[in-house]
Amino acid sequence: MILVKWPQTGLARLVWVAAGYAAAMALLALSPTLRAGVAAAFLVGTASIAFLTTGNSTIQLAAPPQMRGASPGYGPPLSSVLPRSGRWQSG
């Protein structure tokens, strides 16, 4: 919920989220009990999602508008299978 209240991207935000992710991983590694480990694992999962979404949105917003949503590596192989309408070819 914290990330929903402050939707930000950029390198500074990414560094803070990465630091939180590292701290959560350290807490998990040093957990003395199962309960503490489960709580730390929850924090690791939350920090992982925050890191991935912040990183992806930062990269997408930094890309030129004509490149957003494009996947250059998959375009040529799939263009021979999928017609322009977006439906699979039959037959």
PyMOL Python script that loads the backbone (N, CA, C, O; Angstrom):
from pymol import cmd

cmd.read_pdbstr("""\
ATOM      1  N   MET A   1       0.812  -1.194   0.000  1.00  0.00           N
ATOM      2  CA  MET A   1       0.000   0.000   0.000  1.00  0.00           C
ATOM      3  C   MET A   1       0.856   1.258   0.000  1.00  0.00           C
ATOM      4  O   MET A   1       0.430   2.304  -0.489  1.00  0.00           O
ATOM      5  N   ILE A   2       2.037   1.158   0.537  1.00  0.00           N
ATOM      6  CA  ILE A   2       2.912   2.326   0.573  1.00  0.00           C
ATOM      7  C   ILE A   2       3.264   2.758  -0.845  1.00  0.00           C
ATOM      8  O   ILE A   2       3.283   3.951  -1.146  1.00  0.00           O
ATOM      9  N   LEU A   3       3.542   1.790  -1.718  1.00  0.00           N
ATOM     10  CA  LEU A   3       3.923   2.132  -3.088  1.00  0.00           C
ATOM     11  C   LEU A   3       2.765   2.728  -3.868  1.00  0.00           C
ATOM     12  O   LEU A   3       2.979   3.531  -4.776  1.00  0.00           O
ATOM     13  N   VAL A   4       1.546   2.346  -3.527  1.00  0.00           N
ATOM     14  CA  VAL A   4       0.388   2.907  -4.208  1.00  0.00           C
ATOM     15  C   VAL A   4       0.212   4.376  -3.835  1.00  0.00           C
ATOM     16  O   VAL A   4      -0.204   5.180  -4.669  1.00  0.00           O
ATOM     17  N   LYS A   5       0.521   4.726  -2.607  1.00  0.00           N
ATOM     18  CA  LYS A   5       0.362   6.103  -2.166  1.00  0.00           C
ATOM     19  C   LYS A   5       1.426   7.028  -2.736  1.00  0.00           C
ATOM     20  O   LYS A   5       1.180   8.223  -2.900  1.00  0.00           O
ATOM     21  N   TRP A   6       2.603   6.494  -3.040  1.00  0.00           N
ATOM     22  CA  TRP A   6       3.695   7.302  -3.593  1.00  0.00           C
ATOM     23  C   TRP A   6       4.200   6.682  -4.892  1.00  0.00           C
ATOM     24  O   TRP A   6       5.289   6.107  -4.909  1.00  0.00           O
ATOM     25  N   PRO A   7       3.434   6.786  -5.984  1.00  0.00           N
ATOM     26  CA  PRO A   7       3.882   6.172  -7.239  1.00  0.00           C
ATOM     27  C   PRO A   7       4.987   6.994  -7.888  1.00  0.00           C
ATOM     28  O   PRO A   7       4.722   8.014  -8.523  1.00  0.00           O
ATOM     29  N   GLN A   8       6.198   6.553  -7.727  1.00  0.00           N
ATOM     30  CA  GLN A   8       7.340   7.264  -8.292  1.00  0.00           C
ATOM     31  C   GLN A   8       8.219   6.271  -9.035  1.00  0.00           C
ATOM     32  O   GLN A   8       8.215   5.074  -8.750  1.00  0.00           O
ATOM     33  N   THR A   9       8.961   6.792  -9.981  1.00  0.00           N
ATOM     34  CA  THR A   9       9.962   5.999 -10.678  1.00  0.00           C
ATOM     35  C   THR A   9      11.257   6.783 -10.667  1.00  0.00           C
ATOM     36  O   THR A   9      11.325   7.886 -10.124  1.00  0.00           O
ATOM     37  N   GLY A  10      12.261   6.222 -11.256  1.00  0.00           N
ATOM     38  CA  GLY A  10      13.534   6.910 -11.360  1.00  0.00           C
ATOM     39  C   GLY A  10      14.626   6.181 -10.599  1.00  0.00           C
ATOM     40  O   GLY A  10      14.370   5.266  -9.816  1.00  0.00           O
ATOM     41  N   LEU A  11      15.831   6.609 -10.850  1.00  0.00           N
ATOM     42  CA  LEU A  11      16.993   5.944 -10.267  1.00  0.00           C
ATOM     43  C   LEU A  11      17.035   6.080  -8.750  1.00  0.00           C
ATOM     44  O   LEU A  11      17.361   5.119  -8.054  1.00  0.00           O
ATOM     45  N   ALA A  12      16.711   7.252  -8.233  1.00  0.00           N
ATOM     46  CA  ALA A  12      16.748   7.441  -6.778  1.00  0.00           C
ATOM     47  C   ALA A  12      15.766   6.501  -6.084  1.00  0.00           C
ATOM     48  O   ALA A  12      16.111   5.874  -5.082  1.00  0.00           O
ATOM     49  N   ARG A  13      14.563   6.401  -6.602  1.00  0.00           N
ATOM     50  CA  ARG A  13      13.563   5.495  -6.021  1.00  0.00           C
ATOM     51  C   ARG A  13      14.031   4.051  -6.143  1.00  0.00           C
ATOM     52  O   ARG A  13      13.849   3.262  -5.216  1.00  0.00           O
ATOM     53  N   LEU A  14      14.627   3.699  -7.266  1.00  0.00           N
ATOM     54  CA  LEU A  14      15.105   2.342  -7.487  1.00  0.00           C
ATOM     55  C   LEU A  14      16.206   1.979  -6.492  1.00  0.00           C
ATOM     56  O   LEU A  14      16.244   0.851  -6.002  1.00  0.00           O
ATOM     57  N   VAL A  15      17.091   2.910  -6.190  1.00  0.00           N
ATOM     58  CA  VAL A  15      18.163   2.655  -5.224  1.00  0.00           C
ATOM     59  C   VAL A  15      17.580   2.422  -3.834  1.00  0.00           C
ATOM     60  O   VAL A  15      18.022   1.519  -3.124  1.00  0.00           O
ATOM     61  N   TRP A  16      16.592   3.224  -3.437  1.00  0.00           N
ATOM     62  CA  TRP A  16      15.960   3.040  -2.125  1.00  0.00           C
ATOM     63  C   TRP A  16      15.237   1.697  -2.036  1.00  0.00           C
ATOM     64  O   TRP A  16      15.308   1.012  -1.015  1.00  0.00           O
ATOM     65  N   VAL A  17      14.549   1.331  -3.099  1.00  0.00           N
ATOM     66  CA  VAL A  17      13.837   0.051  -3.101  1.00  0.00           C
ATOM     67  C   VAL A  17      14.831  -1.105  -3.080  1.00  0.00           C
ATOM     68  O   VAL A  17      14.591  -2.112  -2.413  1.00  0.00           O
ATOM     69  N   ALA A  18      15.937  -0.975  -3.795  1.00  0.00           N
ATOM     70  CA  ALA A  18      16.966  -2.019  -3.787  1.00  0.00           C
ATOM     71  C   ALA A  18      17.587  -2.156  -2.398  1.00  0.00           C
ATOM     72  O   ALA A  18      17.877  -3.266  -1.952  1.00  0.00           O
ATOM     73  N   ALA A  19      17.790  -1.041  -1.723  1.00  0.00           N
ATOM     74  CA  ALA A  19      18.329  -1.099  -0.360  1.00  0.00           C
ATOM     75  C   ALA A  19      17.345  -1.796   0.586  1.00  0.00           C
ATOM     76  O   ALA A  19      17.755  -2.582   1.441  1.00  0.00           O
ATOM     77  N   GLY A  20      16.063  -1.511   0.433  1.00  0.00           N
ATOM     78  CA  GLY A  20      15.056  -2.201   1.227  1.00  0.00           C
ATOM     79  C   GLY A  20      15.000  -3.684   0.935  1.00  0.00           C
ATOM     80  O   GLY A  20      14.812  -4.496   1.841  1.00  0.00           O
ATOM     81  N   TYR A  21      15.163  -4.038  -0.328  1.00  0.00           N
ATOM     82  CA  TYR A  21      15.196  -5.439  -0.742  1.00  0.00           C
ATOM     83  C   TYR A  21      16.395  -6.149  -0.107  1.00  0.00           C
ATOM     84  O   TYR A  21      16.263  -7.265   0.395  1.00  0.00           O
ATOM     85  N   ALA A  22      17.548  -5.508  -0.128  1.00  0.00           N
ATOM     86  CA  ALA A  22      18.754  -6.092   0.479  1.00  0.00           C
ATOM     87  C   ALA A  22      18.590  -6.238   1.989  1.00  0.00           C
ATOM     88  O   ALA A  22      19.010  -7.240   2.568  1.00  0.00           O
ATOM     89  N   ALA A  23      17.987  -5.250   2.618  1.00  0.00           N
ATOM     90  CA  ALA A  23      17.768  -5.325   4.065  1.00  0.00           C
ATOM     91  C   ALA A  23      16.800  -6.450   4.414  1.00  0.00           C
ATOM     92  O   ALA A  23      17.000  -7.157   5.402  1.00  0.00           O
ATOM     93  N   ALA A  24      15.755  -6.620   3.609  1.00  0.00           N
ATOM     94  CA  ALA A  24      14.805  -7.697   3.850  1.00  0.00           C
ATOM     95  C   ALA A  24      15.466  -9.070   3.668  1.00  0.00           C
ATOM     96  O   ALA A  24      15.193 -10.003   4.423  1.00  0.00           O
ATOM     97  N   MET A  25      16.327  -9.178   2.668  1.00  0.00           N
ATOM     98  CA  MET A  25      17.059 -10.439   2.456  1.00  0.00           C
ATOM     99  C   MET A  25      17.992 -10.719   3.629  1.00  0.00           C
ATOM    100  O   MET A  25      18.121 -11.867   4.056  1.00  0.00           O
ATOM    101  N   ALA A  26      18.636  -9.694   4.148  1.00  0.00           N
ATOM    102  CA  ALA A  26      19.515  -9.877   5.307  1.00  0.00           C
ATOM    103  C   ALA A  26      18.712 -10.315   6.526  1.00  0.00           C
ATOM    104  O   ALA A  26      19.143 -11.191   7.275  1.00  0.00           O
ATOM    105  N   LEU A  27      17.540  -9.704   6.725  1.00  0.00           N
ATOM    106  CA  LEU A  27      16.678 -10.126   7.832  1.00  0.00           C
ATOM    107  C   LEU A  27      16.263 -11.587   7.688  1.00  0.00           C
ATOM    108  O   LEU A  27      16.223 -12.326   8.672  1.00  0.00           O
ATOM    109  N   LEU A  28      15.960 -11.993   6.482  1.00  0.00           N
ATOM    110  CA  LEU A  28      15.576 -13.388   6.249  1.00  0.00           C
ATOM    111  C   LEU A  28      16.740 -14.325   6.541  1.00  0.00           C
ATOM    112  O   LEU A  28      16.559 -15.376   7.155  1.00  0.00           O
ATOM    113  N   ALA A  29      17.918 -13.946   6.106  1.00  0.00           N
ATOM    114  CA  ALA A  29      19.093 -14.800   6.328  1.00  0.00           C
ATOM    115  C   ALA A  29      19.444 -14.909   7.810  1.00  0.00           C
ATOM    116  O   ALA A  29      19.960 -15.936   8.252  1.00  0.00           O
ATOM    117  N   LEU A  30      19.170 -13.874   8.564  1.00  0.00           N
ATOM    118  CA  LEU A  30      19.546 -13.853   9.980  1.00  0.00           C
ATOM    119  C   LEU A  30      18.377 -14.163  10.923  1.00  0.00           C
ATOM    120  O   LEU A  30      18.497 -13.983  12.135  1.00  0.00           O
ATOM    121  N   SER A  31      17.266 -14.621  10.381  1.00  0.00           N
ATOM    122  CA  SER A  31      16.085 -14.892  11.208  1.00  0.00           C
ATOM    123  C   SER A  31      16.367 -16.020  12.200  1.00  0.00           C
ATOM    124  O   SER A  31      16.758 -17.116  11.800  1.00  0.00           O
ATOM    125  N   PRO A  32      16.169 -15.753  13.495  1.00  0.00           N
ATOM    126  CA  PRO A  32      16.461 -16.779  14.495  1.00  0.00           C
ATOM    127  C   PRO A  32      15.335 -17.794  14.681  1.00  0.00           C
ATOM    128  O   PRO A  32      15.585 -18.905  15.150  1.00  0.00           O
ATOM    129  N   THR A  33      14.101 -17.435  14.322  1.00  0.00           N
ATOM    130  CA  THR A  33      12.972 -18.344  14.515  1.00  0.00           C
ATOM    131  C   THR A  33      12.173 -18.461  13.223  1.00  0.00           C
ATOM    132  O   THR A  33      12.358 -17.697  12.275  1.00  0.00           O
ATOM    133  N   LEU A  34      11.281 -19.443  13.222  1.00  0.00           N
ATOM    134  CA  LEU A  34      10.436 -19.641  12.047  1.00  0.00           C
ATOM    135  C   LEU A  34       9.496 -18.461  11.836  1.00  0.00           C
ATOM    136  O   LEU A  34       9.298 -18.017  10.705  1.00  0.00           O
ATOM    137  N   ARG A  35       8.924 -17.959  12.905  1.00  0.00           N
ATOM    138  CA  ARG A  35       8.016 -16.808  12.778  1.00  0.00           C
ATOM    139  C   ARG A  35       8.725 -15.590  12.206  1.00  0.00           C
ATOM    140  O   ARG A  35       8.191 -14.898  11.340  1.00  0.00           O
ATOM    141  N   ALA A  36       9.915 -15.340  12.691  1.00  0.00           N
ATOM    142  CA  ALA A  36      10.683 -14.212  12.161  1.00  0.00           C
ATOM    143  C   ALA A  36      11.037 -14.451  10.695  1.00  0.00           C
ATOM    144  O   ALA A  36      11.040 -13.515   9.895  1.00  0.00           O
ATOM    145  N   GLY A  37      11.332 -15.691  10.345  1.00  0.00           N
ATOM    146  CA  GLY A  37      11.650 -16.020   8.958  1.00  0.00           C
ATOM    147  C   GLY A  37      10.462 -15.821   8.036  1.00  0.00           C
ATOM    148  O   GLY A  37      10.615 -15.320   6.922  1.00  0.00           O
ATOM    149  N   VAL A  38       9.275 -16.212   8.495  1.00  0.00           N
ATOM    150  CA  VAL A  38       8.070 -16.024   7.683  1.00  0.00           C
ATOM    151  C   VAL A  38       7.787 -14.534   7.499  1.00  0.00           C
ATOM    152  O   VAL A  38       7.449 -14.096   6.399  1.00  0.00           O
ATOM    153  N   ALA A  39       7.923 -13.765   8.561  1.00  0.00           N
ATOM    154  CA  ALA A  39       7.716 -12.318   8.456  1.00  0.00           C
ATOM    155  C   ALA A  39       8.741 -11.692   7.508  1.00  0.00           C
ATOM    156  O   ALA A  39       8.396 -10.835   6.695  1.00  0.00           O
ATOM    157  N   ALA A  40       9.987 -12.119   7.614  1.00  0.00           N
ATOM    158  CA  ALA A  40      11.031 -11.587   6.735  1.00  0.00           C
ATOM    159  C   ALA A  40      10.797 -12.024   5.288  1.00  0.00           C
ATOM    160  O   ALA A  40      11.068 -11.262   4.359  1.00  0.00           O
ATOM    161  N   ALA A  41      10.295 -13.243   5.093  1.00  0.00           N
ATOM    162  CA  ALA A  41       9.996 -13.712   3.733  1.00  0.00           C
ATOM    163  C   ALA A  41       8.887 -12.866   3.106  1.00  0.00           C
ATOM    164  O   ALA A  41       8.921 -12.579   1.909  1.00  0.00           O
ATOM    165  N   PHE A  42       7.910 -12.470   3.913  1.00  0.00           N
ATOM    166  CA  PHE A  42       6.864 -11.570   3.423  1.00  0.00           C
ATOM    167  C   PHE A  42       7.473 -10.245   2.976  1.00  0.00           C
ATOM    168  O   PHE A  42       7.115  -9.713   1.925  1.00  0.00           O
ATOM    169  N   LEU A  43       8.393  -9.716   3.779  1.00  0.00           N
ATOM    170  CA  LEU A  43       9.060  -8.465   3.420  1.00  0.00           C
ATOM    171  C   LEU A  43       9.894  -8.616   2.151  1.00  0.00           C
ATOM    172  O   LEU A  43       9.943  -7.708   1.322  1.00  0.00           O
ATOM    173  N   VAL A  44      10.549  -9.767   2.003  1.00  0.00           N
ATOM    174  CA  VAL A  44      11.336 -10.019   0.793  1.00  0.00           C
ATOM    175  C   VAL A  44      10.432 -10.037  -0.436  1.00  0.00           C
ATOM    176  O   VAL A  44      10.774  -9.461  -1.469  1.00  0.00           O
ATOM    177  N   GLY A  45       9.283 -10.694  -0.327  1.00  0.00           N
ATOM    178  CA  GLY A  45       8.346 -10.730  -1.451  1.00  0.00           C
ATOM    179  C   GLY A  45       7.827  -9.353  -1.811  1.00  0.00           C
ATOM    180  O   GLY A  45       7.746  -8.999  -2.987  1.00  0.00           O
ATOM    181  N   THR A  46       7.478  -8.583  -0.803  1.00  0.00           N
ATOM    182  CA  THR A  46       6.994  -7.219  -1.034  1.00  0.00           C
ATOM    183  C   THR A  46       8.073  -6.353  -1.678  1.00  0.00           C
ATOM    184  O   THR A  46       7.808  -5.612  -2.624  1.00  0.00           O
ATOM    185  N   ALA A  47       9.288  -6.456  -1.154  1.00  0.00           N
ATOM    186  CA  ALA A  47      10.394  -5.668  -1.709  1.00  0.00           C
ATOM    187  C   ALA A  47      10.738  -6.112  -3.128  1.00  0.00           C
ATOM    188  O   ALA A  47      11.118  -5.293  -3.965  1.00  0.00           O
ATOM    189  N   SER A  48      10.605  -7.408  -3.396  1.00  0.00           N
ATOM    190  CA  SER A  48      10.871  -7.914  -4.741  1.00  0.00           C
ATOM    191  C   SER A  48       9.885  -7.338  -5.749  1.00  0.00           C
ATOM    192  O   SER A  48      10.278  -6.903  -6.832  1.00  0.00           O
ATOM    193  N   ILE A  49       8.612  -7.335  -5.393  1.00  0.00           N
ATOM    194  CA  ILE A  49       7.597  -6.760  -6.275  1.00  0.00           C
ATOM    195  C   ILE A  49       7.850  -5.272  -6.479  1.00  0.00           C
ATOM    196  O   ILE A  49       7.746  -4.766  -7.597  1.00  0.00           O
ATOM    197  N   ALA A  50       8.181  -4.578  -5.407  1.00  0.00           N
ATOM    198  CA  ALA A  50       8.457  -3.141  -5.510  1.00  0.00           C
ATOM    199  C   ALA A  50       9.654  -2.878  -6.417  1.00  0.00           C
ATOM    200  O   ALA A  50       9.627  -1.957  -7.233  1.00  0.00           O
ATOM    201  N   PHE A  51      10.708  -3.689  -6.275  1.00  0.00           N
ATOM    202  CA  PHE A  51      11.903  -3.496  -7.098  1.00  0.00           C
ATOM    203  C   PHE A  51      11.604  -3.759  -8.574  1.00  0.00           C
ATOM    204  O   PHE A  51      12.009  -2.984  -9.440  1.00  0.00           O
ATOM    205  N   LEU A  52      10.903  -4.842  -8.855  1.00  0.00           N
ATOM    206  CA  LEU A  52      10.607  -5.185 -10.248  1.00  0.00           C
ATOM    207  C   LEU A  52       9.698  -4.150 -10.913  1.00  0.00           C
ATOM    208  O   LEU A  52       9.948  -3.742 -12.047  1.00  0.00           O
ATOM    209  N   THR A  53       8.652  -3.727 -10.214  1.00  0.00           N
ATOM    210  CA  THR A  53       7.750  -2.760 -10.826  1.00  0.00           C
ATOM    211  C   THR A  53       8.403  -1.386 -10.978  1.00  0.00           C
ATOM    212  O   THR A  53       8.180  -0.699 -11.974  1.00  0.00           O
ATOM    213  N   THR A  54       9.202  -0.990  -9.998  1.00  0.00           N
ATOM    214  CA  THR A  54       9.898   0.297 -10.107  1.00  0.00           C
ATOM    215  C   THR A  54      10.917   0.255 -11.243  1.00  0.00           C
ATOM    216  O   THR A  54      11.013   1.199 -12.027  1.00  0.00           O
ATOM    217  N   GLY A  55      11.671  -0.826 -11.332  1.00  0.00           N
ATOM    218  CA  GLY A  55      12.659  -0.955 -12.409  1.00  0.00           C
ATOM    219  C   GLY A  55      12.022  -0.978 -13.783  1.00  0.00           C
ATOM    220  O   GLY A  55      12.484  -0.295 -14.697  1.00  0.00           O
ATOM    221  N   ASN A  56      10.956  -1.763 -13.936  1.00  0.00           N
ATOM    222  CA  ASN A  56      10.297  -1.846 -15.240  1.00  0.00           C
ATOM    223  C   ASN A  56       9.678  -0.523 -15.648  1.00  0.00           C
ATOM    224  O   ASN A  56       9.813  -0.112 -16.801  1.00  0.00           O
ATOM    225  N   SER A  57       9.003   0.149 -14.733  1.00  0.00           N
ATOM    226  CA  SER A  57       8.378   1.421 -15.097  1.00  0.00           C
ATOM    227  C   SER A  57       9.427   2.498 -15.369  1.00  0.00           C
ATOM    228  O   SER A  57       9.224   3.350 -16.234  1.00  0.00           O
ATOM    229  N   THR A  58      10.529   2.470 -14.651  1.00  0.00           N
ATOM    230  CA  THR A  58      11.605   3.431 -14.904  1.00  0.00           C
ATOM    231  C   THR A  58      12.169   3.238 -16.310  1.00  0.00           C
ATOM    232  O   THR A  58      12.377   4.206 -17.041  1.00  0.00           O
ATOM    233  N   ILE A  59      12.413   1.992 -16.677  1.00  0.00           N
ATOM    234  CA  ILE A  59      12.952   1.702 -18.018  1.00  0.00           C
ATOM    235  C   ILE A  59      11.946   2.067 -19.103  1.00  0.00           C
ATOM    236  O   ILE A  59      12.313   2.670 -20.111  1.00  0.00           O
ATOM    237  N   GLN A  60      10.674   1.706 -18.902  1.00  0.00           N
ATOM    238  CA  GLN A  60       9.667   1.989 -19.918  1.00  0.00           C
ATOM    239  C   GLN A  60       9.456   3.484 -20.113  1.00  0.00           C
ATOM    240  O   GLN A  60       9.279   3.943 -21.242  1.00  0.00           O
ATOM    241  N   LEU A  61       9.473   4.240 -19.033  1.00  0.00           N
ATOM    242  CA  LEU A  61       9.280   5.678 -19.165  1.00  0.00           C
ATOM    243  C   LEU A  61      10.512   6.385 -19.724  1.00  0.00           C
ATOM    244  O   LEU A  61      10.400   7.482 -20.272  1.00  0.00           O
ATOM    245  N   ALA A  62      11.676   5.774 -19.592  1.00  0.00           N
ATOM    246  CA  ALA A  62      12.891   6.368 -20.152  1.00  0.00           C
ATOM    247  C   ALA A  62      13.032   6.073 -21.644  1.00  0.00           C
ATOM    248  O   ALA A  62      13.788   6.748 -22.343  1.00  0.00           O
ATOM    249  N   ALA A  63      12.313   5.076 -22.127  1.00  0.00           N
ATOM    250  CA  ALA A  63      12.400   4.704 -23.547  1.00  0.00           C
ATOM    251  C   ALA A  63      11.646   5.720 -24.403  1.00  0.00           C
ATOM    252  O   ALA A  63      10.686   6.337 -23.941  1.00  0.00           O
ATOM    253  N   PRO A  64      12.087   5.891 -25.658  1.00  0.00           N
ATOM    254  CA  PRO A  64      11.345   6.779 -26.556  1.00  0.00           C
ATOM    255  C   PRO A  64       9.923   6.245 -26.771  1.00  0.00           C
ATOM    256  O   PRO A  64       9.706   5.035 -26.718  1.00  0.00           O
ATOM    257  N   PRO A  65       8.963   7.129 -27.010  1.00  0.00           N
ATOM    258  CA  PRO A  65       7.566   6.694 -27.158  1.00  0.00           C
ATOM    259  C   PRO A  65       7.359   5.624 -28.224  1.00  0.00           C
ATOM    260  O   PRO A  65       6.516   4.745 -28.048  1.00  0.00           O
ATOM    261  N   GLN A  66       8.096   5.676 -29.312  1.00  0.00           N
ATOM    262  CA  GLN A  66       7.908   4.690 -30.380  1.00  0.00           C
ATOM    263  C   GLN A  66       8.421   3.307 -30.002  1.00  0.00           C
ATOM    264  O   GLN A  66       8.078   2.324 -30.659  1.00  0.00           O
ATOM    265  N   MET A  67       9.234   3.217 -28.957  1.00  0.00           N
ATOM    266  CA  MET A  67       9.755   1.917 -28.518  1.00  0.00           C
ATOM    267  C   MET A  67       8.938   1.311 -27.380  1.00  0.00           C
ATOM    268  O   MET A  67       9.126   0.136 -27.063  1.00  0.00           O
ATOM    269  N   ARG A  68       8.054   2.059 -26.766  1.00  0.00           N
ATOM    270  CA  ARG A  68       7.277   1.552 -25.639  1.00  0.00           C
ATOM    271  C   ARG A  68       6.331   0.460 -26.100  1.00  0.00           C
ATOM    272  O   ARG A  68       5.595   0.628 -27.073  1.00  0.00           O
ATOM    273  N   GLY A  69       6.357  -0.641 -25.405  1.00  0.00           N
ATOM    274  CA  GLY A  69       5.505  -1.770 -25.733  1.00  0.00           C
ATOM    275  C   GLY A  69       6.077  -2.655 -26.825  1.00  0.00           C
ATOM    276  O   GLY A  69       5.510  -3.709 -27.112  1.00  0.00           O
ATOM    277  N   ALA A  70       7.173  -2.262 -27.437  1.00  0.00           N
ATOM    278  CA  ALA A  70       7.776  -3.063 -28.504  1.00  0.00           C
ATOM    279  C   ALA A  70       8.672  -4.135 -27.910  1.00  0.00           C
ATOM    280  O   ALA A  70       9.293  -3.935 -26.867  1.00  0.00           O
ATOM    281  N   SER A  71       8.730  -5.252 -28.573  1.00  0.00           N
ATOM    282  CA  SER A  71       9.650  -6.317 -28.166  1.00  0.00           C
ATOM    283  C   SER A  71      10.463  -6.713 -29.395  1.00  0.00           C
ATOM    284  O   SER A  71      10.087  -7.635 -30.118  1.00  0.00           O
ATOM    285  N   PRO A  72      11.579  -6.017 -29.635  1.00  0.00           N
ATOM    286  CA  PRO A  72      12.344  -6.230 -30.866  1.00  0.00           C
ATOM    287  C   PRO A  72      12.816  -7.664 -31.057  1.00  0.00           C
ATOM    288  O   PRO A  72      12.934  -8.115 -32.196  1.00  0.00           O
ATOM    289  N   GLY A  73      13.084  -8.386 -29.994  1.00  0.00           N
ATOM    290  CA  GLY A  73      13.574  -9.750 -30.130  1.00  0.00           C
ATOM    291  C   GLY A  73      12.525 -10.736 -30.599  1.00  0.00           C
ATOM    292  O   GLY A  73      12.862 -11.770 -31.176  1.00  0.00           O
ATOM    293  N   TYR A  74      11.251 -10.433 -30.360  1.00  0.00           N
ATOM    294  CA  TYR A  74      10.189 -11.367 -30.713  1.00  0.00           C
ATOM    295  C   TYR A  74       9.456 -10.974 -31.981  1.00  0.00           C
ATOM    296  O   TYR A  74       8.695 -11.776 -32.522  1.00  0.00           O
ATOM    297  N   GLY A  75       9.663  -9.779 -32.459  1.00  0.00           N
ATOM    298  CA  GLY A  75       8.923  -9.310 -33.622  1.00  0.00           C
ATOM    299  C   GLY A  75       9.081 -10.152 -34.868  1.00  0.00           C
ATOM    300  O   GLY A  75       8.082 -10.653 -35.383  1.00  0.00           O
ATOM    301  N   PRO A  76      10.294 -10.333 -35.381  1.00  0.00           N
ATOM    302  CA  PRO A  76      10.457 -11.089 -36.630  1.00  0.00           C
ATOM    303  C   PRO A  76       9.990 -12.545 -36.544  1.00  0.00           C
ATOM    304  O   PRO A  76       9.302 -12.982 -37.466  1.00  0.00           O
ATOM    305  N   PRO A  77      10.309 -13.327 -35.507  1.00  0.00           N
ATOM    306  CA  PRO A  77       9.828 -14.714 -35.500  1.00  0.00           C
ATOM    307  C   PRO A  77       8.306 -14.818 -35.424  1.00  0.00           C
ATOM    308  O   PRO A  77       7.718 -15.687 -36.067  1.00  0.00           O
ATOM    309  N   LEU A  78       7.665 -13.953 -34.654  1.00  0.00           N
ATOM    310  CA  LEU A  78       6.213 -14.037 -34.518  1.00  0.00           C
ATOM    311  C   LEU A  78       5.482 -13.435 -35.701  1.00  0.00           C
ATOM    312  O   LEU A  78       4.331 -13.790 -35.954  1.00  0.00           O
ATOM    313  N   SER A  79       6.121 -12.532 -36.432  1.00  0.00           N
ATOM    314  CA  SER A  79       5.436 -11.915 -37.561  1.00  0.00           C
ATOM    315  C   SER A  79       5.158 -12.917 -38.670  1.00  0.00           C
ATOM    316  O   SER A  79       4.249 -12.704 -39.472  1.00  0.00           O
ATOM    317  N   SER A  80       5.914 -13.994 -38.734  1.00  0.00           N
ATOM    318  CA  SER A  80       5.641 -15.013 -39.749  1.00  0.00           C
ATOM    319  C   SER A  80       4.504 -15.932 -39.328  1.00  0.00           C
ATOM    320  O   SER A  80       3.905 -16.590 -40.178  1.00  0.00           O
ATOM    321  N   VAL A  81       4.192 -15.994 -38.043  1.00  0.00           N
ATOM    322  CA  VAL A  81       3.130 -16.861 -37.544  1.00  0.00           C
ATOM    323  C   VAL A  81       1.816 -16.110 -37.408  1.00  0.00           C
ATOM    324  O   VAL A  81       0.755 -16.645 -37.730  1.00  0.00           O
ATOM    325  N   LEU A  82       1.883 -14.874 -36.933  1.00  0.00           N
ATOM    326  CA  LEU A  82       0.680 -14.095 -36.676  1.00  0.00           C
ATOM    327  C   LEU A  82       0.426 -13.104 -37.804  1.00  0.00           C
ATOM    328  O   LEU A  82       1.328 -12.356 -38.182  1.00  0.00           O
ATOM    329  N   PRO A  83      -0.776 -13.089 -38.341  1.00  0.00           N
ATOM    330  CA  PRO A  83      -1.087 -12.060 -39.333  1.00  0.00           C
ATOM    331  C   PRO A  83      -1.293 -10.705 -38.656  1.00  0.00           C
ATOM    332  O   PRO A  83      -1.304 -10.625 -37.428  1.00  0.00           O
ATOM    333  N   ARG A  84      -1.450  -9.676 -39.416  1.00  0.00           N
ATOM    334  CA  ARG A  84      -1.597  -8.333 -38.860  1.00  0.00           C
ATOM    335  C   ARG A  84      -2.853  -8.173 -38.008  1.00  0.00           C
ATOM    336  O   ARG A  84      -2.904  -7.282 -37.161  1.00  0.00           O
ATOM    337  N   SER A  85      -3.854  -9.006 -38.210  1.00  0.00           N
ATOM    338  CA  SER A  85      -5.082  -8.870 -37.429  1.00  0.00           C
ATOM    339  C   SER A  85      -4.889  -9.327 -35.997  1.00  0.00           C
ATOM    340  O   SER A  85      -5.718  -9.027 -35.138  1.00  0.00           O
ATOM    341  N   GLY A  86      -3.804 -10.052 -35.720  1.00  0.00           N
ATOM    342  CA  GLY A  86      -3.526 -10.507 -34.365  1.00  0.00           C
ATOM    343  C   GLY A  86      -4.050 -11.898 -34.080  1.00  0.00           C
ATOM    344  O   GLY A  86      -3.866 -12.400 -32.971  1.00  0.00           O
ATOM    345  N   ARG A  87      -4.697 -12.540 -35.043  1.00  0.00           N
ATOM    346  CA  ARG A  87      -5.201 -13.893 -34.828  1.00  0.00           C
ATOM    347  C   ARG A  87      -4.241 -14.901 -35.453  1.00  0.00           C
ATOM    348  O   ARG A  87      -3.524 -14.601 -36.408  1.00  0.00           O
ATOM    349  N   TRP A  88      -4.249 -16.112 -34.881  1.00  0.00           N
ATOM    350  CA  TRP A  88      -3.393 -17.182 -35.393  1.00  0.00           C
ATOM    351  C   TRP A  88      -3.845 -17.588 -36.790  1.00  0.00           C
ATOM    352  O   TRP A  88      -5.035 -17.564 -37.105  1.00  0.00           O
ATOM    353  N   GLN A  89      -2.885 -17.959 -37.614  1.00  0.00           N
ATOM    354  CA  GLN A  89      -3.207 -18.473 -38.937  1.00  0.00           C
ATOM    355  C   GLN A  89      -3.672 -19.913 -38.808  1.00  0.00           C
ATOM    356  O   GLN A  89      -3.116 -20.684 -38.026  1.00  0.00           O
ATOM    357  N   SER A  90      -4.671 -20.265 -39.560  1.00  0.00           N
ATOM    358  CA  SER A  90      -5.134 -21.669 -39.536  1.00  0.00           C
ATOM    359  C   SER A  90      -4.645 -22.363 -40.780  1.00  0.00           C
ATOM    360  O   SER A  90      -4.481 -21.765 -41.843  1.00  0.00           O
ATOM    361  N   GLY A  91      -4.414 -23.661 -40.605  1.00  0.00           N
ATOM    362  CA  GLY A  91      -4.078 -24.456 -41.761  1.00  0.00           C
ATOM    363  C   GLY A  91      -2.660 -24.726 -41.883  1.00  0.00           C
ATOM    364  O   GLY A  91      -2.238 -25.395 -42.827  1.00  0.00           O
TER     365      GLY A  91
END
""", "prot")
cmd.dss("prot")
cmd.show_as("cartoon", "prot")
cmd.util.cbc("prot")
cmd.orient("prot")
